[in-house]
Amino acid sequence: MMNFIFRAIVTLLSVALTQAPAYATPLEQSPFYPNGAYYHLDGKLVMGRIENIYYSDVEQLKGIGVPAKIDTGADTTSIHAINISIHSQHPALAELEGEALLKAIAERFGDPDTEWWLESFDTPERNINATVKFDLVHPQTGELLSLERPLARLSGIQGRGDHGILYRPVVDLALSSGDITVNTAVNLTDRSAFSYSILIGKTFLREQAWVDSSYDYLQQEPLAKILGTKETAYLDTLPLAVSMSLNNRRSSLNATNIEIDAKKKQVSFEVVASNKKTKVYTLPLLKILKIGDKYHPMVNMPISFGEEAKHVELVLRDRSMRSTELRLGKEALNQYFLIDLSAEHLADKPLQSAIELAKQAPLMITPEEQINIDGVWLAAEPSFAVSTSLLRVKSLKTLERSDQKRPIAAFSATDVQGKVYVFEQAIDRNISVGEVTRPVIKPTLSFANSRRQTDIALELSSADDPEMLSIGEKFVEGPLLVNTRTTNILNKRSAIRAGYVEQATVEGLSIPVKLDTGADVSSMHAENIKRFEQDGKAMVTFTYKNSDGLRQEFTREVVDKMVIKARVGEQANSRPVVLMNVQLGEVNETVRVNLQNRENFSYSMILGKNFLRHGFVVSSDGGFILTKQP
């Protein structure tokens, strides 16, 4: 086994040194945890829900990863393109261009309901001889890259509501991720309203990859560099004190005198370093983000950590009242780093990569965990603020008993299901934090298929600090790595293989469902939606039905509302969210489901990330891998 891992390390490091856009690894499973992530499965790549994609045949973008959403629910692959122009040499179409040309092609060559656009234009009777010119936006510099490709076919995308079918031009491009390169059809569209400029669908995934939607940047994990909890990074020669956020997606940089030139799509600003030195920059404006009631520009800049520079998307804002000039959010951490909770200033030396630690395989945790204390599952999270792990509890008092040599901590805590349990544990010692004294217990914990004892300090919870087990650097001996790419690593299931369509049981109804890794929240067909209040709670009644003749009325509490981003030409809409029980295979979970009219879609229900994260890896090759087709 050691030789096997050693060969993997050599392969990964040799690829990293050549700065190839992707790497090859024989590792089927991650060395860090026995049942968690798989980099390959059954000889195929396993992709996370977000991965870096490389344009293999675009010279200006070679070696530059572009973050993309990996979506088993999308038939086609889509990329953000602007200034799209289409021209045809076909005599009947030569005078047309753009949307008029696409509509004419659709009307001339077939009924949209036949899905004829899925076929190629290479046949003689469909030799349209059309060319597409378009611009890609360089993700780091903002430079426009002009490309020209033959029109391969059209993509028909079902619009929401009454929008009917929306047509997109399709071209062929070579795209890479991990150790695979796929010459795939991609449709060109304006994706500026979406978080990711690339959407990878079945045209790329089929016969190539599984998708594990519980992960972001899974293929980046082996090469992730290890940072300490405190670091100094450099922007050119400017030193920046660094902090990390385990909750916020975006990274932010201390900047003043921010001026936006909307016409040039540029932003000028002054960076203030930790040594009070400053430098003025003028860079392409990526986008403007609304945070709270304020708007902040976003840029891409190379930040150096020790000997390595990483391109990071940065929100520009005044951080002068903060302790650090640079805060790394989850997006940057997911792409590049792991955090050693028990170390500081690791960038003072050459940074280690995750795969170099494979032989030691240190304990790894994520921002959301569940740990079992005396048979009770409690929510847990890593903390940069505590050394000894801290459990904030609902109630706490100290008892003296004649039959016990040591005092007893009697406390109550709420488990992950909201049930309150009472505990009694002998107090090992007390520690003082400022004016607060915390009793320390040494309970037996169960996680990652193991049992161990560790010091846990106790403190009453408050509105500002709710009940939670905060895991500190002394939780285990040796390195303790924080991985922001996923959640609940300590209790991950072994991979559950599933097709993109399976038969599930939803509130007692056996129905076919589509497994959609691109959806955050599951969605269900609903008609006759009526909202009302009952006992001060927002409620909804609706009717579910499908093409098999099943029909069921439901009444549910509305636990949330979900605003769905619109495609270009459509309007955003708000949907009620309810709780529904879903069973697929042996996994039974109650999850949030948004309600919408799905009569124009092939499946009456989709299962999104909030269900699929419970161990499923999804194939785009076919359906009913896990269950039998009725």
ABEGO torsion letter per residue (X at the ends): XAAAAAAAAAAAAAAAAAGBABBBBABABBAABAABBBABBGGBBBBBABBBBBBAABAAABGBBBBBBBBAABABBBBBBBGBBBBBABAAAAABBEAAAAAAAAAAAEBAAAGAAABBAABAAABAGBBBBBBBBBAAAGBBBBBBBBBABBBBBBBBEAAEBBBBBBBBBBBBBEABBBBBBBBBBBAAABABABBBBAAAABGABBBBAABBGAAAAAABBBBBABBBBBBEABBBBBBBBAABABBBBBBBGBBBBAAAGBBBBBBBBAAGBBBBBBBBBABBBBBEABBBBBBBBBBBBEABBBBBBBBBBBAAABABABBBBAAAAAAABBBBAABBGAAABBBBBAAAAAAAGBBBBBABBBBBBGGBBBBBBBBAABABBBBBBABBBBBBBAABABBBBBBBBBBAAGBBBBBBBBBABBBBBEABBBBBBBBBBBBGGBBBBBBBBBBBBBAABBBBBBBBAAABBEBBBBBAABBGAAABBBBBBBBABBBBBBGGBBBBBBBBAABABBBBBBBGBBBBBBGGBBBBBBBBBBAAGBBBBBBBBBABBBBBBBBBGBBBBBBBBBBBBBBBEABBBBBBBBBBBAAABABABBBBAAAAAAGBBBBAAEBGAABBBX
